[in-house]
Amino acid sequence: MSIDTIDRRLLGILQKRGRISNADLAEEAGLSPSACHRRVARLEQEGVVDRYVALLDPRALDLPATIFVEITLSRQSDDILDQFETAVRRIPNMLECHLMAGTADYLLKIVAADTEDFARIHRRYLTRLPGVAQMHSSFSLRSVAQTTALPL
């Protein structure tokens, strides 16, 4: 799919304000409402716009702790990877899980209320993940920069 400068302008606006009305989006992008609607519909149909979400403040929901967990598996066979990935998707406080190149096999991003809450998550979910050889957890002290917007 070809994405031109107008599409990029639309995507940039949508990344920052996903609930903007089509009329306001069209005006800000310099398009007619019908042309804007057609372009956004095409971007959605082509999968460039994956979904619309509300970003919640974890502190407002009493989940101020962010923990990054590096996991090394005992081996990297397809069956172990599949079992691990199936099990890790069941962790309710996990925001992200990435298969990594480097020293760890996986990197998880988890939110928790505090250290006790993380200890509960660790005991109930992380220690039960299949194929784990090593696990290292690091607590984020403060978020310095964070965005969901991709560079356009």
N, C-alpha and C positions, 0 to 999 in steps of 0.2 A: 504494500500500500504506500502510496506517495503522500507525504505530509508536507504541506507548503507552509509559508509564513503565517497565513491566516489561521490554518489549523493549529499551529504552535501558539498563536496568540489566544485562541479559544481555550486550548488545553491549559495554558498558563493561568488564565482566569479561573477555569473550573477547578484546578488544583488548589487554589486559594479560597474559592467561594463556591463550593459545589451546589449550594442551594440558590444560586442567583437565578432570577427569572430569565426566560429566553429573551424577553424584550430588553432587559438591562444588559444581558450578555451581548446581544446583537448591537446595541448602542455602543457599548464599550469596545467592541471589536471592529466597529465601523461597517457592519453588515445590515441588510434588511432582516427583520425577524424570520421570514420564511427561508432565506438563504442560510441564516444561522442555524435554524432548526434542522435543515437538511444536512448541513455539515456535522453537527453534533450527532445526529442519528447515524450517519455514516461512520463516524469515529467510534460510536458505541457498537454498531453491528460488526465492524472490523476487529473489535476487541482492543482498540487503543485505549478507550475508556472502559476499564474493567468493571468498576462498580462505584457507587456513591456511598459514602459512610459519614458518620458523625464521629469526630475525634473527641474522646472524653478525657477529662483531666483526672489522672489516677489519684491525685491527692484528694480531690473532691469525693472520691469513692473509697477513701481510706486504704489506698494501695500505693503509698509513697515510695516504697523500696523497690529498686530495680536491681536484679541480680543477673549476671552473665555466668552461664555454666558451660565450661569446656568439658566435652566428653570424648574419651578415647575408647574405642571398642577393642575387644579381645582379638578380633579378626574382622576382615571386611568382605566376607562372603555375601553373596546376594541374599541368602536366607537370613543372615544376621542383620543386614541392612534393612531388609523388608520388615522383619519383626520389630526392630528398634523403631523404625519410622511409624509403624502402625501404633505401637505403644505410646510413643512420645506425643502423638496427636491427642491423646486422652488427658493430658495434663491441663487442667482448667486455667491455671494462672500463666501458662506459657503464651507469650505474644509472638515469638518467632523461633524457628529452628532452621539452622543452615548446615548443610553438608559442606565441610571445609576441606581445603588443601592446606597442609601445614602440620603443626604438631598435634592438634586435636582433630578428631573426625567430625564432631558436631559442635556447634555453638548455639546455646539456647538463651533466649531473653525471657526472664520471668519477672512478674510483679508480685509483691507481697505486702502485707500490712506492716510487718516488722520482722525481726530475726526469729521470733517464735513461730510466726506464720510460715516463714521460709523453712524452718526446721520441720514443720508439719508436712509441707509440700515435699521436702527432701525425703522424709521417712515414708510417706504414703505413695509417692510416685517415682521420684528419681532413683531411689535404691532398688526399685522393682523393674527398672528398664532392662531388657534382655541384652546380653552380650557386652556389658560395660566392664572395661578393665580399670579405667581411672576416671575420676571426676574432680574438677577444680571449680570452685565457685568464687566469684568476685562481686562485691557489692559496689554499686555506683554511688559515689559520694554526692555528685551533683551532675546534672545534665548541662553541658556547656553549649551544645548546638544540637538541634533536633529538627527535622523536617520530614514531611512525607512527599514534598514536591520534587519531581525529577527535573534535572536541568534540561531546558529546551533551547 
